[in-house]
Amino acid sequence: MTSSRRASLALLSGLSLATALTACTAQADAGTADQANDSGYADGTYQATGNYESPAGKETIDVSVTLDGGVVSAVDVTPQATNPTSKTWQTAFASGVSDEVVGRSIDDVELDAVSGASLTTEGFTAALDEIAADARG
């Protein structure tokens, strides 16, 4: 075998080995990403509107939740109440809900009242249930 032919074979073998190792590394990285998020929830930001009954009638509240590995990493609540008293409670809820849910698994979020707002919590829970269903796919 000539030396140029040996050099070509060695180069080809080296390239084949490098390609195989790169493919294995890519598969291992993809497997790690899948394992890191085995929560059953797709990462992302989800929105829903929750409905509930107040003494003034039907009210709604808009909820946006960002999930990372099934854990709430951000939450934003936008009051939609038409009644002034309901709007006051929704605003209070919106200002305190982040402290209650960020950093917790979406499956573990159970609220009774936030900042004194108990009925608004019902609307939030309804929206969160819809978000969880959407994130499960």
N, CA, C and O atoms as a DFTB+ gen file, in Angstrom:
548 C
 N C O
     1  1       0.844      -1.171       0.000
     2  2       0.000       0.000       0.000
     3  2       0.890       1.233       0.000
     4  3       1.883       1.275       0.726
     5  1       0.561       2.212      -0.781
     6  2       1.381       3.412      -0.841
     7  2       1.095       4.285       0.363
     8  3       0.037       4.190       0.985
     9  1       2.045       5.125       0.678
    10  2       1.896       5.979       1.860
    11  2       0.765       6.986       1.690
    12  3       0.125       7.342       2.679
    13  1       0.494       7.460       0.475
    14  2      -0.609       8.411       0.280
    15  2      -1.951       7.702       0.465
    16  3      -2.916       8.290       0.954
    17  1      -1.995       6.418       0.061
    18  2      -3.230       5.663       0.246
    19  2      -3.454       5.389       1.733
    20  3      -4.590       5.450       2.204
    21  1      -2.384       5.088       2.479
    22  2      -2.491       4.866       3.928
    23  2      -2.933       6.146       4.632
    24  3      -3.759       6.115       5.545
    25  1      -2.376       7.260       4.197
    26  2      -2.747       8.540       4.807
    27  2      -4.221       8.843       4.549
    28  3      -4.917       9.346       5.431
    29  1      -4.698       8.537       3.340
    30  2      -6.106       8.755       3.015
    31  2      -7.001       7.870       3.863
    32  3      -8.028       8.326       4.366
    33  1      -6.622       6.599       4.028
    34  2      -7.402       5.679       4.853
    35  2      -7.403       6.120       6.315
    36  3      -8.433       6.043       6.985
    37  1      -6.273       6.574       6.805
    38  2      -6.182       7.042       8.187
    39  2      -7.053       8.272       8.387
    40  3      -7.744       8.396       9.398
    41  1      -7.018       9.176       7.424
    42  2      -7.838      10.378       7.500
    43  2      -9.321      10.017       7.460
    44  3     -10.110      10.558       8.235
    45  1      -9.698       9.125       6.581
    46  2     -11.082       8.685       6.477
    47  2     -11.541       7.989       7.759
    48  3     -12.664       8.199       8.217
    49  1     -10.683       7.174       8.322
    50  2     -11.009       6.491       9.585
    51  2     -11.186       7.503      10.713
    52  3     -12.108       7.400      11.521
    53  1     -10.298       8.467      10.750
    54  2     -10.388       9.509      11.791
    55  2     -11.664      10.322      11.660
    56  3     -12.303      10.633      12.665
    57  1     -12.044      10.670      10.438
    58  2     -13.277      11.421      10.206
    59  2     -14.502      10.591      10.584
    60  3     -15.453      11.114      11.165
    61  1     -14.480       9.313      10.257
    62  2     -15.599       8.433      10.618
    63  2     -15.754       8.348      12.122
    64  3     -16.867       8.409      12.645
    65  1     -14.633       8.207      12.820
    66  2     -14.661       8.133      14.280
    67  2     -15.180       9.443      14.872
    68  3     -15.999       9.426      15.790
    69  1     -14.710      10.574      14.353
    70  2     -15.153      11.882      14.862
    71  2     -16.651      12.068      14.626
    72  3     -17.356      12.588      15.491
    73  1     -17.138      11.645      13.462
    74  2     -18.563      11.759      13.157
    75  2     -19.388      10.892      14.101
    76  3     -20.425      11.327      14.601
    77  1     -18.934       9.683      14.342
    78  2     -19.656       8.781      15.245
    79  2     -19.689       9.334      16.664
    80  3     -20.725       9.280      17.327
    81  1     -18.569       9.864      17.132
    82  2     -18.528      10.436      18.481
    83  2     -19.429      11.656      18.592
    84  3     -20.098      11.837      19.610
    85  1     -19.458      12.488      17.571
    86  2     -20.325      13.663      17.584
    87  2     -21.792      13.239      17.648
    88  3     -22.573      13.834      18.390
    89  1     -22.167      12.229      16.887
    90  2     -23.551      11.739      16.905
    91  2     -23.910      11.184      18.277
    92  3     -25.011      11.421      18.773
    93  1     -22.990      10.449      18.894
    94  2     -23.251       9.901      20.239
    95  2     -23.428      11.013      21.261
    96  3     -24.307      10.946      22.119
    97  1     -22.582      12.041      21.162
    98  2     -22.675      13.163      22.093
    99  2     -24.001      13.887      21.917
   100  3     -24.641      14.251      22.904
   101  1     -24.421      14.101      20.677
   102  2     -25.692      14.780      20.424
   103  2     -26.850      13.969      20.993
   104  3     -27.772      14.536      21.580
   105  1     -26.812      12.634      20.823
   106  2     -27.871      11.791      21.377
   107  2     -27.859      11.832      22.896
   108  3     -28.919      11.858      23.521
   109  1     -26.688      11.838      23.495
   110  2     -26.600      11.893      24.960
   111  2     -27.148      13.220      25.470
   112  3     -27.856      13.251      26.477
   113  1     -26.826      14.322      24.781
   114  2     -27.347      15.625      25.197
   115  2     -28.860      15.666      25.071
   116  3     -29.534      16.204      25.950
   117  1     -29.407      15.110      23.996
   118  2     -30.856      15.093      23.814
   119  2     -31.502      14.251      24.902
   120  3     -32.551      14.624      25.427
   121  1     -30.894      13.124      25.249
   122  2     -31.422      12.277      26.316
   123  2     -31.401      12.991      27.647
   124  3     -32.333      12.842      28.437
   125  1     -30.366      13.761      27.918
   126  2     -30.275      14.512      29.160
   127  2     -31.375      15.562      29.231
   128  3     -31.984      15.758      30.283
   129  1     -31.630      16.238      28.112
   130  2     -32.680      17.255      28.104
   131  2     -34.041      16.614      28.369
   132  3     -34.851      17.160      29.117
   133  1     -34.296      15.441      27.747
   134  2     -35.564      14.751      27.982
   135  2     -35.692      14.325      29.435
   136  3     -36.765      14.446      30.026
   137  1     -34.613      13.829      30.013
   138  2     -34.653      13.382      31.394
   139  2     -34.815      14.560      32.349
   140  3     -35.459      14.433      33.391
   141  1     -34.239      15.697      32.000
   142  2     -34.321      16.862      32.877
   143  2     -35.755      17.364      32.984
   144  3     -36.126      17.981      33.983
   145  1     -36.568      17.102      31.954
   146  2     -37.951      17.563      31.987
   147  2     -38.896      16.375      31.828
   148  3     -39.651      16.287      30.859
   149  1     -38.840      15.479      32.784
   150  2     -39.748      14.338      32.752
   151  2     -40.996      14.617      33.581
   152  3     -41.649      13.691      34.061
   153  1     -41.324      15.897      33.747
   154  2     -42.471      16.308      34.561
   155  2     -43.807      15.995      33.884
   156  3     -44.846      15.948      34.542
   157  1     -43.774      15.783      32.579
   158  2     -45.020      15.584      31.852
   159  2     -45.599      16.872      31.308
   160  3     -46.624      16.847      30.626
   161  1     -44.958      18.010      31.596
   162  2     -45.420      19.309      31.131
   163  2     -44.403      19.904      30.171
   164  3     -43.200      19.855      30.424
   165  1     -44.885      20.461      29.075
   166  2     -44.006      21.141      28.133
   167  2     -43.646      22.517      28.682
   168  3     -44.512      23.244      29.168
   169  1     -42.379      22.864      28.602
   170  2     -41.936      24.184      29.038
   171  2     -42.577      25.256      28.162
   172  3     -42.847      25.025      26.984
   173  1     -42.815      26.421      28.742
   174  2     -43.353      27.531      27.968
   175  2     -44.239      28.417      28.811
   176  3     -44.407      28.201      30.011
   177  1     -44.800      29.412      28.166
   178  2     -45.708      30.347      28.820
   179  2     -47.114      30.082      28.298
   180  3     -47.341      29.991      27.091
   181  1     -48.046      29.961      29.225
   182  2     -49.426      29.617      28.914
   183  2     -50.361      30.659      29.507
   184  3     -50.092      31.223      30.568
   185  1     -51.469      30.907      28.803
   186  2     -52.473      31.856      29.273
   187  2     -53.840      31.185      29.341
   188  3     -54.170      30.310      28.542
   189  1     -54.616      31.624      30.319
   190  2     -56.004      31.161      30.429
   191  2     -56.784      32.206      31.210
   192  3     -56.213      33.030      31.925
   193  1     -58.086      32.153      31.059
   194  2     -58.977      33.037      31.807
   195  2     -59.779      32.175      32.769
   196  3     -60.396      31.184      32.378
   197  1     -59.759      32.575      34.037
   198  2     -60.519      31.857      35.050
   199  2     -61.804      32.585      35.376
   200  3     -61.826      33.813      35.459
   201  1     -62.867      31.839      35.559
   202  2     -64.175      32.392      35.907
   203  2     -64.544      31.978      37.322
   204  3     -64.175      30.899      37.784
   205  1     -65.273      32.846      37.999
   206  2     -65.767      32.522      39.333
   207  2     -66.956      33.412      39.651
   208  3     -67.180      34.434      39.002
   209  1     -67.703      33.009      40.651
   210  2     -68.863      33.787      41.085
   211  2     -68.506      34.603      42.327
   212  3     -67.981      34.072      43.306
   213  1     -68.796      35.878      42.269
   214  2     -68.637      36.757      43.433
   215  2     -70.034      37.202      43.864
   216  3     -71.004      36.948      43.149
   217  1     -70.156      37.855      45.005
   218  2     -71.471      38.378      45.392
   219  2     -72.051      39.344      44.346
   220  3     -73.265      39.532      44.265
   221  1     -71.161      39.948      43.550
   222  2     -71.606      40.884      42.515
   223  2     -71.949      40.180      41.202
   224  3     -72.443      40.814      40.269
   225  1     -71.689      38.868      41.126
   226  2     -71.967      38.132      39.896
   227  2     -70.719      37.479      39.331
   228  3     -69.700      37.364      40.013
   229  1     -70.808      37.054      38.084
   230  2     -69.702      36.366      37.432
   231  2     -68.537      37.326      37.195
   232  3     -68.725      38.445      36.719
   233  1     -67.327      36.865      37.538
   234  2     -66.112      37.654      37.315
   235  2     -65.082      36.781      36.604
   236  3     -65.165      35.553      36.645
   237  1     -64.122      37.415      35.959
   238  2     -63.042      36.697      35.285
   239  2     -61.700      37.301      35.668
   240  3     -61.609      38.459      36.075
   241  1     -60.660      36.483      35.527
   242  2     -59.298      36.925      35.798
   243  2     -58.377      36.249      34.781
   244  3     -58.477      35.043      34.553
   245  1     -57.488      37.023      34.176
   246  2     -56.551      36.485      33.193
   247  2     -55.279      36.055      33.907
   248  3     -54.746      36.776      34.749
   249  1     -54.803      34.861      33.553
   250  2     -53.628      34.289      34.201
   251  2     -52.621      33.867      33.133
   252  3     -52.988      33.252      32.132
   253  1     -51.365      34.199      33.353
   254  2     -50.262      33.755      32.507
   255  2     -49.243      33.074      33.409
   256  3     -48.826      33.633      34.424
   257  1     -48.845      31.856      33.030
   258  2     -47.899      31.084      33.829
   259  2     -46.795      30.575      32.921
   260  3     -47.063      30.066      31.833
   261  1     -45.550      30.713      33.368
   262  2     -44.413      30.144      32.664
   263  2     -43.952      28.917      33.425
   264  3     -43.712      28.970      34.631
   265  1     -43.831      27.793      32.696
   266  2     -43.397      26.533      33.289
   267  2     -42.011      26.165      32.799
   268  3     -41.680      26.344      31.627
   269  1     -41.215      25.653      33.706
   270  2     -39.883      25.146      33.389
   271  2     -39.726      23.827      34.130
   272  3     -39.521      23.815      35.344
   273  1     -39.820      22.727      33.411
   274  2     -39.734      21.416      34.036
   275  2     -40.896      21.123      34.967
   276  3     -40.736      20.401      35.951
   277  1     -42.062      21.675      34.667
   278  2     -43.241      21.466      35.498
   279  2     -43.315      22.378      36.703
   280  3     -44.251      22.293      37.499
   281  1     -42.321      23.257      36.839
   282  2     -42.267      24.197      37.957
   283  2     -42.639      25.590      37.454
   284  3     -42.199      26.012      36.385
   285  1     -43.445      26.290      38.228
   286  2     -43.852      27.651      37.877
   287  2     -42.651      28.573      38.071
   288  3     -42.154      28.736      39.185
   289  1     -42.191      29.172      36.974
   290  2     -41.053      30.090      37.072
   291  2     -41.494      31.551      37.013
   292  3     -40.733      32.447      37.376
   293  1     -42.726      31.788      36.554
   294  2     -43.272      33.152      36.527
   295  2     -44.787      33.064      36.466
   296  3     -45.349      32.123      35.907
   297  1     -45.434      34.055      37.049
   298  2     -46.890      34.136      36.992
   299  2     -47.290      35.597      36.876
   300  3     -46.695      36.473      37.504
   301  1     -48.304      35.842      36.067
   302  2     -48.822      37.196      35.910
   303  2     -50.341      37.102      35.911
   304  3     -50.923      36.320      35.160
   305  1     -50.970      37.891      36.747
   306  2     -52.423      37.899      36.848
   307  2     -52.924      39.294      36.489
   308  3     -52.453      40.294      37.031
   309  1     -53.881      39.347      35.575
   310  2     -54.454      40.619      35.151
   311  2     -55.920      40.661      35.575
   312  3     -56.736      39.890      35.071
   313  1     -56.254      41.561      36.500
   314  2     -57.652      41.688      36.934
   315  2     -58.555      42.075      35.766
   316  3     -58.198      42.921      34.946
   317  1     -59.727      41.448      35.701
   318  2     -60.714      41.740      34.663
   319  2     -62.082      42.066      35.267
   320  3     -63.077      42.161      34.547
   321  1     -62.125      42.236      36.574
   322  2     -63.405      42.444      37.265
   323  2     -64.103      43.709      36.777
   324  3     -63.466      44.711      36.450
   325  1     -65.415      43.632      36.738
   326  2     -66.215      44.793      36.366
   327  2     -66.741      45.508      37.613
   328  3     -67.012      46.709      37.582
   329  1     -66.879      44.769      38.694
   330  2     -67.342      45.345      39.959
   331  2     -66.148      45.948      40.711
   332  3     -65.107      45.299      40.812
   333  1     -66.272      47.176      41.242
   334  2     -65.148      47.816      41.927
   335  2     -64.608      47.011      43.122
   336  3     -63.396      46.961      43.332
   337  1     -65.480      46.396      43.887
   338  2     -65.017      45.600      45.032
   339  2     -64.258      44.372      44.545
   340  3     -63.207      44.033      45.088
   341  1     -64.779      43.720      43.542
   342  2     -64.097      42.554      42.969
   343  2     -62.751      42.948      42.387
   344  3     -61.773      42.212      42.515
   345  1     -62.700      44.109      41.747
   346  2     -61.434      44.571      41.166
   347  2     -60.401      44.815      42.263
   348  3     -59.220      44.519      42.079
   349  1     -60.837      45.354      43.404
   350  2     -59.930      45.571      44.539
   351  2     -59.345      44.239      45.004
   352  3     -58.142      44.137      45.242
   353  1     -60.201      43.213      45.133
   354  2     -59.729      41.897      45.576
   355  2     -58.816      41.252      44.532
   356  3     -57.807      40.639      44.881
   357  1     -59.166      41.389      43.275
   358  2     -58.321      40.823      42.222
   359  2     -56.953      41.496      42.186
   360  3     -55.937      40.831      41.985
   361  1     -56.928      42.802      42.378
   362  2     -55.659      43.529      42.384
   363  2     -54.791      43.087      43.559
   364  3     -53.582      42.909      43.409
   365  1     -55.403      42.911      44.721
   366  2     -54.661      42.424      45.895
   367  2     -54.123      41.019      45.627
   368  3     -52.974      40.718      45.950
   369  1     -54.947      40.172      45.045
   370  2     -54.536      38.810      44.701
   371  2     -53.347      38.850      43.743
   372  3     -52.351      38.157      43.951
   373  1     -53.455      39.661      42.700
   374  2     -52.412      39.756      41.681
   375  2     -51.074      40.191      42.281
   376  3     -50.016      39.753      41.828
   377  1     -51.122      41.043      43.289
   378  2     -49.874      41.530      43.887
   379  2     -49.212      40.496      44.797
   380  3     -48.018      40.611      45.071
   381  1     -49.947      39.495      45.270
   382  2     -49.371      38.525      46.198
   383  2     -49.224      37.114      45.680
   384  3     -48.575      36.294      46.329
   385  1     -49.807      36.797      44.528
   386  2     -49.828      35.414      44.068
   387  2     -48.444      34.885      43.690
   388  3     -48.171      33.700      43.877
   389  1     -47.586      35.724      43.172
   390  2     -46.257      35.279      42.767
   391  2     -45.492      34.652      43.927
   392  3     -44.834      33.625      43.760
   393  1     -45.581      35.272      45.102
   394  2     -44.896      34.742      46.282
   395  2     -45.399      33.358      46.666
   396  3     -44.675      32.580      47.287
   397  1     -46.628      33.053      46.301
   398  2     -47.245      31.780      46.683
   399  2     -46.976      30.639      45.702
   400  3     -46.988      29.473      46.098
   401  1     -46.733      30.958      44.420
   402  2     -46.659      29.885      43.427
   403  2     -45.318      29.735      42.705
   404  3     -44.987      28.633      42.270
   405  1     -44.549      30.797      42.569
   406  2     -43.281      30.700      41.846
   407  2     -42.327      29.788      42.622
   408  3     -42.134      29.927      43.830
   409  1     -41.741      28.852      41.877
   410  2     -40.819      27.892      42.477
   411  2     -41.483      26.593      42.897
   412  3     -40.808      25.671      43.356
   413  1     -42.791      26.510      42.747
   414  2     -43.522      25.297      43.118
   415  2     -43.941      24.535      41.861
   416  3     -44.185      25.130      40.812
   417  1     -44.018      23.224      41.985
   418  2     -44.530      22.404      40.902
   419  2     -45.979      22.805      40.648
   420  3     -46.729      23.083      41.584
   421  1     -46.366      22.834      39.377
   422  2     -47.746      23.194      39.055
   423  2     -48.724      22.221      39.718
   424  3     -49.851      22.596      40.043
   425  1     -48.294      20.976      39.916
   426  2     -49.151      19.990      40.575
   427  2     -49.348      20.272      42.059
   428  3     -50.319      19.807      42.657
   429  1     -48.426      21.037      42.661
   430  2     -48.483      21.301      44.100
   431  2     -49.125      22.635      44.462
   432  3     -49.237      22.964      45.643
   433  1     -49.545      23.403      43.468
   434  2     -50.141      24.712      43.745
   435  2     -51.589      24.520      44.193
   436  3     -52.447      24.109      43.412
   437  1     -51.840      24.826      45.463
   438  2     -53.190      24.793      46.030
   439  2     -53.327      26.019      46.919
   440  3     -52.644      26.138      47.936
   441  1     -54.207      26.924      46.534
   442  2     -54.362      28.171      47.270
   443  2     -55.757      28.265      47.877
   444  3     -56.752      27.919      47.241
   445  1     -55.810      28.738      49.118
   446  2     -57.101      29.016      49.748
   447  2     -57.453      30.485      49.586
   448  3     -58.557      30.833      49.167
   449  1     -56.500      31.337      49.922
   450  2     -56.678      32.781      49.790
   451  2     -55.302      33.408      49.628
   452  3     -54.316      32.928      50.188
   453  1     -55.248      34.477      48.864
   454  2     -54.013      35.239      48.675
   455  2     -54.355      36.694      48.927
   456  3     -55.261      37.247      48.303
   457  1     -53.633      37.306      49.835
   458  2     -53.866      38.709      50.190
   459  2     -55.322      38.955      50.575
   460  3     -55.871      40.023      50.305
   461  1     -55.940      37.964      51.207
   462  2     -57.315      38.091      51.664
   463  2     -58.360      37.756      50.610
   464  3     -59.550      37.702      50.919
   465  1     -57.939      37.534      49.386
   466  2     -58.882      37.261      48.297
   467  2     -59.087      35.759      48.169
   468  3     -58.200      35.038      47.714
   469  1     -60.260      35.299      48.572
   470  2     -60.540      33.870      48.494
   471  2     -61.324      33.510      47.232
   472  3     -61.081      32.454      46.648
   473  1     -62.231      34.334      46.808
   474  2     -63.012      34.030      45.610
   475  2     -62.166      34.143      44.351
   476  3     -62.328      33.357      43.417
   477  1     -61.271      35.111      44.322
   478  2     -60.370      35.267      43.179
   479  2     -59.531      34.003      43.012
   480  3     -59.192      33.622      41.892
   481  1     -59.198      33.357      44.124
   482  2     -58.426      32.118      44.093
   483  2     -59.156      31.047      43.289
   484  3     -58.521      30.245      42.604
   485  1     -60.479      31.029      43.367
   486  2     -61.257      30.065      42.591
   487  2     -61.052      30.284      41.088
   488  3     -60.889      29.326      40.333
   489  1     -61.063      31.540      40.666
   490  2     -60.829      31.857      39.255
   491  2     -59.414      31.508      38.836
   492  3     -59.191      30.983      37.745
   493  1     -58.456      31.800      39.710
   494  2     -57.057      31.467      39.430
   495  2     -56.900      29.956      39.286
   496  3     -56.235      29.487      38.362
   497  1     -57.500      29.202      40.183
   498  2     -57.395      27.738      40.146
   499  2     -58.011      27.181      38.863
   500  3     -57.461      26.260      38.260
   501  1     -59.141      27.732      38.447
   502  2     -59.769      27.296      37.196
   503  2     -58.835      27.557      36.010
   504  3     -58.693      26.704      35.134
   505  1     -58.202      28.730      35.979
   506  2     -57.264      29.059      34.903
   507  2     -56.039      28.154      34.968
   508  3     -55.551      27.698      33.934
   509  1     -55.540      27.890      36.171
   510  2     -54.364      27.047      36.334
   511  2     -54.647      25.610      35.886
   512  3     -53.779      24.961      35.302
   513  1     -55.837      25.119      36.150
   514  2     -56.224      23.779      35.682
   515  2     -56.203      23.713      34.163
   516  3     -55.744      22.728      33.584
   517  1     -56.699      24.758      33.522
   518  2     -56.694      24.812      32.050
   519  2     -55.266      24.882      31.530
   520  3     -54.927      24.220      30.548
   521  1     -54.432      25.678      32.182
   522  2     -53.025      25.797      31.786
   523  2     -52.317      24.454      31.917
   524  3     -51.572      24.055      31.022
   525  1     -52.545      23.755      33.028
   526  2     -51.915      22.443      33.237
   527  2     -52.331      21.478      32.119
   528  3     -51.499      20.736      31.598
   529  1     -53.604      21.489      31.756
   530  2     -54.082      20.609      30.681
   531  2     -53.419      20.963      29.352
   532  3     -53.039      20.073      28.591
   533  1     -53.280      22.255      29.073
   534  2     -52.622      22.689      27.842
   535  2     -51.155      22.285      27.827
   536  3     -50.641      21.856      26.794
   537  1     -50.481      22.418      28.957
   538  2     -49.054      22.127      29.026
   539  2     -48.769      20.626      28.947
   540  3     -47.668      20.224      28.571
   541  1     -49.746      19.806      29.295
   542  2     -49.571      18.352      29.174
   543  2     -49.689      17.915      27.718
   544  3     -49.284      16.813      27.350
   545  1     -50.254      18.807      26.892
   546  2     -50.322      18.518      25.462
   547  2     -51.542      17.837      25.098
   548  3     -51.749      17.524      23.926
